[in-house]
Amino acid sequence: MEGEPKILRDPFAQGLLGLSDEQIISHTALLGDTPYGAAGWAMRSRFAEDTLAVAIGRGVGQYVVLGAGLDSYALRNPEATVTIFEVDDPPLQRWKQERLEELAITTPNCLRFVPCDFESMSIATALADARFREDQPAVISWLGVTQYLTQSAIDETLSWAASLPSGTQIVLTYVVPGKEAETAKAMHSATGTRFATFYTPGEIESVLLGAGFAEVELITPENAQRLYFDARSDGLVASELERMAVGTVG
C-alpha cells in the first residue's frame, strides 16, 4: 500500500466496503496509476475536508455531501460542530445504513441522511425535509460526479448552490478532455454508463461564474502535487485528468 504520510486516514473505509486486504490490494492493482485509484480518491476527499476546516473556522455550520456514497467524514468526526447532510440515492443510502448497523457503528448526532431520487426530486426539496437552513451558508462537496451528468443537470445543481448565502462554497471535481478522457469514456460505455461531460479549466470556470458564483479557484495538478504529493517515496502523483475547482458565493 502507499507510503507515509497518508493523504487521508479512513479507519472506516474497509469495514464499510466489506473487502479483505487481499481484495483491496487486487482492486487497487487493477486500477493502476489511474486518477480513479486510491490516491485520487483520497486527495479529492482530503481537499474537500481541508476546505471545510477553513470554513468552519469562519463560522460555517453546514456540510452537504452530494452523492455521499460511503463517505465517512461524519464517522471520523462525531463531535463535529457542523451539521452534515449526506445526500444520495435511496437504495445506496439504505445499503450504507445497513452496513453501519452490521458493523455496530453508531451514527453521530451531527449526521443527517438525506435520501434523494435525483431523477424526480430536487436537492433543495430533499434538504428542506432534512431541516437544511437555506438562510445559512454551507460547504458543498460534489466529488466524482460531473462527468456522468448532462450539462442541464450540472447547471441545476450549481444554480441551487450559488443561490445560498454569501460564504457558501462548492468543491467539485471535473474531467478534462483529451486522450485519457476518451479512453475512460469508452471503458464506461462498454458497461452502459454515461461518461461524457468534460471541461477545460477555462470552461469549468465559465460554468461556475455563469451559475452565479462570485469567485472560482482552480486546483491545478501542480497545486495538488505541492499540497499532497511532494517529497513522497511511493511515487504517487496528482491526477492530470480529474481536477478540482471551488466556487464561492459572494
N, C-alpha and C positions, 0 to 999 in steps of 0.2 A: 504493500500500500504506500501512498505518498508519504513523504517525509515531514519533518517538523520545520517551522511551526505549522500547525493545521490552519487552513484558511477559515474553516468553520467547524466547531466541535458540536456534534449532534449525537448524544448518547441514546436518543430515542429512535433514530432512523432505522437501524437494523431490526429492532423489535417490531416496529410498525410494518416494515416490509415483509417480515416473516421469512427471511432468507438466511441460509447458513453462510459462514465465512467463505466457504468454497464457491457457493453460488454467486456471492457478491464479487469475488475476485474474477470469476469466469465472465460475468456480465461486464465488468469494467474492462477486461481484456478485449472483449468483442467490440466495445465502443472505441478502444484505442485512444488516439490523441484527438478525438473529435471534440467540438465545443459542447457536445451533449454528454460528455464524460463527467466523472465526479468533480474534477477541478472546475469545470464551467458552472455546474450546478451550485457548488459551494461558493464560488466567487460571487454569483449574482445574488444569492441569499445573503451573504455577508455584506455586500454593498448596500442592499436594501435595509438591513438591520443597522448598519452604521449610519445611514441617512436618518432612520427613525430615532436613533440615540441622540443625534444632534437636535432633532425636532422636539423630543421630549424635554431637552434642556431649555427650550424656549417656551415650554408650556403646552405643546400639542398633546391631546389626551385620547386620540382615536387612531387605531391602526387597522386598515382594511386590507385583507389579503384576498385578491381576486383569483379564482381558480386555485384555492388553497392546497388541494391535494393532501399530501402528508406533511405539510409544513408543521414544524414543531416549536416555533418561537414561543408560543404561549406555554408549552410544557417546560421549556428551558427557562422561562421567566415567569413563574407562577405568581410572583409578587409584583408584577409589572404595574406601573402607575397608569398605563393606558388601557382602554377597553379594546380588545382585539376581536375583530369581526372576520371570521373565516367564511368566505362566500364560495360556494361550489355547487355542482350538480347534485341533486338529492341522492341518487344511488351511490355515488362515490363518497359523499359525506356520511351516509349511513354506514358504509363499509369501514370508514375510518373510525367512527364511533364504536362499532362492534369490535374493531381491533383494540381500541383503548380499554374496553370492558374486558376482553380476553386477557389483556396484559395487566389488568388491575391498576391502570393508570388513572388517577383522579383528575378530572377536568378542573382546571383552576377557575376561580371566580371571575377572573379578568377576561375569560374567553366566551364568546357567543358564536354558536354555529348558525350560519345563515344559508339555508337551502334555497337555491335559485335555479329554476329551469330557464336557462338563458335564451331559449327559443320562444318562451311565452311570457316571461316576466322581466321587467326592468330591474336593474341593480338597485335603483333608488327605491322602488317598491319593496323589494326584498329586505333592504336595510332598514326601511322605516318600520317594518314589522319586528325588527330586532332592536328597536329603540336607538338607532343611529341618530346622532344630533347633526342635522344639516346646517345648523346655525353655528357650528363649531368646526375649526379646521381639522384636517386629518392627514395622515400619510397613507398612501395607497400603493400597495405592492402588486405589480402585474407582470409576472415573470414567465417567460417561455410560452407566450400565448399569441402575440400579434400575427405571427407568420401563418397561423391556422385560420385567421378570420378574414372576412371581407372588409373592404375599406369602410363601408357604411357601418358595420358593427363596431369597428375601431373608433370611428368618428363619434358614434353614440356614447360610448364609454368615456372617451376623452372629454366630450362636451359636458357630461354629467360631472366628471371630476373637476373641470375648470369652473363649474358653477358654484362650487363650495367656497367657504370664506377664505379671505386672504391668509396666506401662510400654508395652505394646503399644498401638498406635493404628491406627484405620482412618479413612481420609479418603475420603469418598464424596460423590457428587452426588445430588440428588433434584429432582424436578419438582413445583412447587406447583400445586394445582388452580386452575381458572379458565378464562376465555375462551381465553387463549393455549394452555393445555394441551389444551383440546378441539380447537382448530384443528390443533395438531400431531398429535393423536390421529387426526383424520380424514385428514390427509395421509398418515400412516403406514399407516392402514387400507387406503387405496387401493392400496398396494403389498403388502398381505398381512402387514404387520409389526405385531405386538402392541406397543402403546404405551399403557399404561393404568393403571400404578401411580403414583399421585400422593400427595403428603403435604403437609399444612400443617407449618410449623415445629414446632408442638406435637406433631403426630403422629409426625414422624421422631424427635423427642427421646424420646417414649414407646417407640417401637420399639427404639431403641438401648439405653435403660435396661432395657427388658424382656428384651433379649438377654443382658444381664449386664455392660454397660459401667458403670463407676463414675462417669464424668464425660462430659458431652456439651457440645461447643462448637458453636454455630450461627453460621455466617458469613452475616450479613445482606447484602443489596445495599449498604447503607450502609458496612458494614465493607469489603467488596470494593472499593467505589468509593474509599474512603480509602486502602486499601493499594496499589491498582494503577492507578487511572484518574484520580485528581485531577490537575488542572493540565495535562491533555493538550491538545494543539492540534488533534487529529484527531476529536474528538467521541465517541470510544469511551466506552461506559458499561458498568457492571456489569449482568448479567442479573437481571431480576426473576423470571423463570420457572425457570431452573435455578440451584439454590443448593447450598451445601456444608455439610457437617457433619463433625465429628471426634469419634469415640468413643474413650475412653481406658480401658484395663483398670486397675483399682485393685490 
